[in-house]
Amino acid sequence: MSAVGDWSADAILALLTQAERGWLTAAARAPLAEGDDFLDLDHLERGVRQAPSGDLAFTRVLPRSAVHRNTWAKILYAIAIP
Protein backbone atom coordinates (compact mmCIF):
# COMPACT_ATOMS: atom_id res chain seq x y z
CA MET A 1 0.00 0.00 0.00
CA SER A 2 1.34 3.46 -0.88
CA ALA A 3 0.64 7.00 0.14
CA VAL A 4 -1.50 9.15 -2.11
CA GLY A 5 1.47 11.41 -2.77
CA ASP A 6 3.30 8.54 -4.45
CA TRP A 7 0.65 8.31 -7.16
CA SER A 8 0.05 10.50 -10.18
CA ALA A 9 -2.99 10.65 -12.41
CA ASP A 10 -1.03 8.79 -15.08
CA ALA A 11 -0.14 6.02 -12.62
CA ILE A 12 -3.80 5.67 -11.61
CA LEU A 13 -4.92 5.60 -15.24
CA ALA A 14 -2.34 2.89 -15.93
CA LEU A 15 -4.30 0.60 -13.57
CA LEU A 16 -7.31 0.76 -15.90
CA THR A 17 -7.93 -1.86 -18.52
CA GLN A 18 -7.81 -0.87 -22.17
CA ALA A 19 -11.61 -1.07 -22.33
CA GLU A 20 -11.98 1.21 -19.29
CA ARG A 21 -9.59 3.78 -20.79
CA GLY A 22 -11.56 3.63 -24.03
CA TRP A 23 -14.80 4.23 -22.19
CA LEU A 24 -13.33 7.25 -20.41
CA THR A 25 -12.13 8.69 -23.70
CA ALA A 26 -15.52 8.19 -25.34
CA ALA A 27 -17.41 9.69 -22.39
CA ALA A 28 -15.06 12.61 -21.74
CA ARG A 29 -17.76 15.21 -22.31
CA ALA A 30 -20.53 13.55 -20.31
CA PRO A 31 -21.39 15.11 -16.94
CA LEU A 32 -21.45 13.09 -13.76
CA ALA A 33 -24.82 12.58 -12.13
CA GLU A 34 -25.39 14.12 -8.71
CA GLY A 35 -24.04 11.81 -6.02
CA ASP A 36 -21.76 9.79 -8.31
CA ASP A 37 -18.50 8.73 -6.62
CA PHE A 38 -15.33 9.92 -8.31
CA LEU A 39 -11.64 10.65 -7.80
CA ASP A 40 -10.26 14.03 -8.79
CA LEU A 41 -7.07 13.01 -10.56
CA ASP A 42 -5.47 16.38 -9.83
CA HIS A 43 -6.26 16.10 -6.10
CA LEU A 44 -6.06 12.45 -5.12
CA GLU A 45 -5.41 13.48 -1.53
CA ARG A 46 -9.07 14.51 -1.30
CA GLY A 47 -10.07 10.86 -1.68
CA VAL A 48 -13.36 9.65 -3.07
CA ARG A 49 -15.79 12.50 -3.57
CA GLN A 50 -19.42 12.70 -4.61
CA ALA A 51 -20.52 14.81 -7.54
CA PRO A 52 -22.49 17.88 -6.53
CA SER A 53 -25.66 18.91 -8.27
CA GLY A 54 -25.02 20.51 -11.62
CA ASP A 55 -22.57 19.48 -14.30
CA LEU A 56 -19.13 18.17 -13.48
CA ALA A 57 -17.23 17.23 -16.61
CA PHE A 58 -15.19 14.03 -16.75
CA THR A 59 -12.05 16.06 -17.41
CA ARG A 60 -9.47 15.01 -14.85
CA VAL A 61 -11.91 12.97 -12.80
CA LEU A 62 -12.31 9.23 -12.66
CA PRO A 63 -15.90 8.24 -11.96
CA ARG A 64 -16.42 5.01 -10.08
CA SER A 65 -19.00 4.00 -12.68
CA ALA A 66 -16.33 4.12 -15.41
CA VAL A 67 -14.36 1.19 -14.09
CA HIS A 68 -14.97 -2.38 -12.97
CA ARG A 69 -15.35 -2.81 -9.21
CA ASN A 70 -12.06 -4.75 -9.05
CA THR A 71 -10.22 -1.89 -10.75
CA TRP A 72 -11.81 0.63 -8.36
CA ALA A 73 -10.71 -1.52 -5.40
CA LYS A 74 -7.13 -1.71 -6.77
CA ILE A 75 -7.01 2.07 -7.12
CA LEU A 76 -8.30 2.68 -3.61
CA TYR A 77 -5.86 0.15 -2.19
CA ALA A 78 -2.96 1.67 -4.11
CA ILE A 79 -3.60 5.16 -2.79
CA ALA A 80 -4.45 3.88 0.70
CA ILE A 81 -8.09 4.89 0.86
CA PRO A 82 -10.27 2.49 2.87
MIDOSE-1310 file (N, C-alpha, C; in nm, 2 decimals, decimal comma, always signed):
residues 82
msav	+0,09/-0,12/+0,00/+0,00/+0,00/+0,00/+0,09/+0,12/+0,00; +0,05/+0,23/-0,08/+0,13/+0,35/-0,09/+0,06/+0,47/-0,04; +0,13/+0,57/-0,02/+0,06/+0,70/+0,01/+0,01/+0,76/-0,11; -0,09/+0,85/-0,10/-0,15/+0,91/-0,21/-0,04/+0,99/-0,29
gdws	+0,05/+1,06/-0,21/+0,15/+1,14/-0,28/+0,24/+1,07/-0,37; +0,25/+0,94/-0,36/+0,33/+0,85/-0,44/+0,27/+0,83/-0,58; +0,14/+0,86/-0,60/+0,07/+0,83/-0,72/+0,03/+0,96/-0,80; +0,05/+0,94/-0,93/+0,01/+1,05/-1,02/-0,12/+1,00/-1,09
adai	-0,18/+1,10/-1,16/-0,30/+1,07/-1,24/-0,26/+0,96/-1,35; -0,15/+0,98/-1,41/-0,10/+0,88/-1,51/-0,09/+0,74/-1,45; -0,03/+0,73/-1,33/-0,01/+0,60/-1,26/-0,15/+0,54/-1,23; -0,25/+0,62/-1,19/-0,38/+0,57/-1,16/-0,44/+0,52/-1,29
lall	-0,43/+0,60/-1,40/-0,49/+0,56/-1,52/-0,43/+0,43/-1,58; -0,30/+0,41/-1,55/-0,23/+0,29/-1,59/-0,29/+0,16/-1,53; -0,37/+0,18/-1,42/-0,43/+0,06/-1,36/-0,56/+0,02/-1,43; -0,61/+0,11/-1,52/-0,73/+0,08/-1,59/-0,70/-0,02/-1,70
tqae	-0,80/-0,10/-1,74/-0,79/-0,19/-1,85/-0,80/-0,10/-1,98; -0,77/-0,16/-2,09/-0,78/-0,09/-2,22/-0,93/-0,05/-2,24; -1,02/-0,14/-2,21/-1,16/-0,11/-2,23/-1,21/+0,01/-2,15; -1,16/+0,01/-2,02/-1,20/+0,12/-1,93/-1,14/+0,25/-1,98
rgwl	-1,02/+0,25/-2,02/-0,96/+0,38/-2,08/-1,04/+0,42/-2,20; -1,08/+0,33/-2,28/-1,16/+0,36/-2,40/-1,29/+0,42/-2,37; -1,35/+0,37/-2,26/-1,48/+0,42/-2,22/-1,46/+0,57/-2,17; -1,36/+0,59/-2,09/-1,33/+0,72/-2,04/-1,31/+0,82/-2,16
taaa	-1,24/+0,78/-2,25/-1,21/+0,87/-2,37/-1,34/+0,90/-2,44; -1,43/+0,80/-2,46/-1,55/+0,82/-2,53/-1,65/+0,91/-2,46; -1,64/+0,90/-2,32/-1,74/+0,97/-2,24/-1,69/+1,10/-2,18; -1,58/+1,15/-2,23/-1,51/+1,26/-2,17/-1,59/+1,39/-2,16
rapl	-1,69/+1,40/-2,24/-1,78/+1,52/-2,23/-1,91/+1,50/-2,15; -1,93/+1,38/-2,10/-2,05/+1,36/-2,03/-2,04/+1,40/-1,89; -2,14/+1,47/-1,83/-2,14/+1,51/-1,69/-2,16/+1,39/-1,60; -2,12/+1,41/-1,48/-2,15/+1,31/-1,38/-2,28/+1,34/-1,32
aegd	-2,35/+1,24/-1,28/-2,48/+1,26/-1,21/-2,46/+1,30/-1,07; -2,55/+1,37/-1,01/-2,54/+1,41/-0,87/-2,53/+1,29/-0,78; -2,43/+1,29/-0,69/-2,40/+1,18/-0,60/-2,31/+1,07/-0,65; -2,27/+1,08/-0,78/-2,18/+0,98/-0,83/-2,04/+0,99/-0,76
dfld	-1,98/+0,88/-0,72/-1,85/+0,87/-0,66/-1,75/+0,89/-0,77; -1,64/+0,97/-0,74/-1,53/+0,99/-0,83/-1,41/+1,03/-0,76; -1,29/+1,02/-0,83/-1,16/+1,07/-0,78/-1,12/+1,18/-0,87; -1,08/+1,29/-0,81/-1,03/+1,40/-0,88/-0,88/+1,37/-0,90
ldhl	-0,84/+1,35/-1,03/-0,71/+1,30/-1,06/-0,60/+1,41/-1,03; -0,64/+1,53/-1,02/-0,55/+1,64/-0,98/-0,53/+1,66/-0,83; -0,63/+1,60/-0,76/-0,63/+1,61/-0,61/-0,66/+1,48/-0,54; -0,58/+1,38/-0,57/-0,61/+1,24/-0,51/-0,61/+1,25/-0,36
ergv	-0,54/+1,34/-0,30/-0,54/+1,35/-0,15/-0,68/+1,38/-0,09; -0,77/+1,42/-0,18/-0,91/+1,45/-0,13/-0,99/+1,32/-0,12; -0,94/+1,21/-0,18/-1,01/+1,09/-0,17/-1,13/+1,08/-0,26; -1,21/+0,98/-0,23/-1,34/+0,97/-0,31/-1,43/+1,08/-0,27
rqap	-1,49/+1,14/-0,38/-1,58/+1,25/-0,36/-1,71/+1,21/-0,42; -1,81/+1,29/-0,39/-1,94/+1,27/-0,46/-1,97/+1,39/-0,54; -2,02/+1,37/-0,66/-2,05/+1,48/-0,75/-2,16/+1,57/-0,69; -2,14/+1,70/-0,70/-2,25/+1,79/-0,65/-2,36/+1,80/-0,76
sgdl	-2,46/+1,87/-0,73/-2,57/+1,89/-0,83/-2,51/+1,98/-0,93; -2,56/+1,97/-1,05/-2,50/+2,05/-1,16/-2,40/+1,97/-1,24; -2,35/+2,02/-1,34/-2,26/+1,95/-1,43/-2,12/+1,95/-1,37; -2,05/+1,83/-1,38/-1,91/+1,82/-1,35/-1,86/+1,73/-1,46
aftr	-1,78/+1,79/-1,54/-1,72/+1,72/-1,66/-1,63/+1,61/-1,62; -1,61/+1,51/-1,70/-1,52/+1,40/-1,67/-1,37/+1,45/-1,68; -1,34/+1,56/-1,73/-1,21/+1,61/-1,74/-1,13/+1,60/-1,61; -1,03/+1,52/-1,60/-0,95/+1,50/-1,49/-1,02/+1,44/-1,36
vlpr	-1,13/+1,38/-1,39/-1,19/+1,30/-1,28/-1,21/+1,15/-1,33; -1,21/+1,06/-1,23/-1,23/+0,92/-1,27/-1,36/+0,88/-1,19; -1,47/+0,87/-1,26/-1,59/+0,82/-1,20/-1,58/+0,68/-1,16; -1,64/+0,64/-1,05/-1,64/+0,50/-1,01/-1,72/+0,42/-1,11
savh	-1,82/+0,47/-1,17/-1,90/+0,40/-1,27/-1,82/+0,37/-1,40; -1,71/+0,43/-1,42/-1,63/+0,41/-1,54/-1,54/+0,29/-1,54; -1,53/+0,23/-1,42/-1,44/+0,12/-1,41/-1,50/+0,00/-1,34; -1,45/-0,12/-1,36/-1,50/-0,24/-1,30/-1,47/-0,23/-1,15
rntw	-1,55/-0,29/-1,07/-1,54/-0,28/-0,92/-1,40/-0,33/-0,87; -1,34/-0,43/-0,94/-1,21/-0,47/-0,91/-1,10/-0,37/-0,93; -1,12/-0,30/-1,04/-1,02/-0,19/-1,08/-1,03/-0,08/-0,97; -1,16/-0,04/-0,94/-1,18/+0,06/-0,84/-1,11/+0,02/-0,70
akil	-1,13/-0,10/-0,66/-1,07/-0,15/-0,54/-0,92/-0,14/-0,55; -0,86/-0,18/-0,66/-0,71/-0,17/-0,68/-0,66/-0,03/-0,66; -0,74/+0,07/-0,72/-0,70/+0,21/-0,71/-0,71/+0,25/-0,57; -0,82/+0,22/-0,50/-0,83/+0,27/-0,36/-0,72/+0,21/-0,27
yaia	-0,69/+0,08/-0,29/-0,59/+0,01/-0,22/-0,45/+0,08/-0,25; -0,42/+0,11/-0,37/-0,30/+0,17/-0,41/-0,27/+0,30/-0,35; -0,38/+0,38/-0,34/-0,36/+0,52/-0,28/-0,40/+0,52/-0,13; -0,42/+0,40/-0,07/-0,44/+0,39/+0,07/-0,57/+0,46/+0,12
ip	-0,68/+0,44/+0,04/-0,81/+0,49/+0,09/-0,90/+0,37/+0,12; -0,95/+0,36/+0,25/-1,03/+0,25/+0,29/-1,16/+0,25/+0,22
